[in-house]
Amino acid sequence: MEVTQLSVLELRHYRNSRLYRALTRTLRVYNRMLLTQIHERGFRDFSAAFPQILSNLDTQGTRVGVLATRAGMTRQAAGQLLAEIERCGYVTRKPSPDDARVTIVRFTARGRRLLQNIFELVEEIEGTFAEIVGGEHYLNLMFTLSRLASEIDPEGTFGSGDEANG
């Protein structure tokens, strides 16, 4: 059947049967739950854009360029987002002691409190998801998606350009 012949219902069914739609919907709900609960815990200035950077920041600090690579954005875009995150008091940027041309981003005390809260919330959210589909199904899903990601993107988030201490 040609695309132009698809009914609205057929098109919706097709879209809703694709992996992209399921992953996007799940991620959207996951992020909404995380953001709502972070705000409820007192981090009201936390933006939905922050995890793109903060989820890639090592506890000992990370170079701006490495953060940008991990986040899949340009250094300029990462720098702009980091400026906003820094204004909120979650991170600090300082020249590397080894190379003044390199900027290292580190969590502040407030950022470490945020990170601890995020760890707790991730466990709660993923626990909820595991209850919905069943623990074994959830573990299989996690294993399968991790395996797929490793196969199709072997130099992904923690691949190429990912240095131990940023």
ZIDA-V950678 format. One record per helix or strand. SS is the DSSP state (alpha for helix, beta for strand). FROM is the first residue (numbers start at 1). TO is the last residue. If there is no record, write none. Layout:
BEGIN
[[SS/FROM/TO] [SS/FROM/TO]]
END
This chain:
BEGIN
[[alpha/3/5] [alpha/8/16] [alpha/19/40] [alpha/51/54] [beta/62/63] [alpha/64/71] [alpha/75/87] [beta/91/95] [beta/103/107] [alpha/109/133] [alpha/135/152]]
END
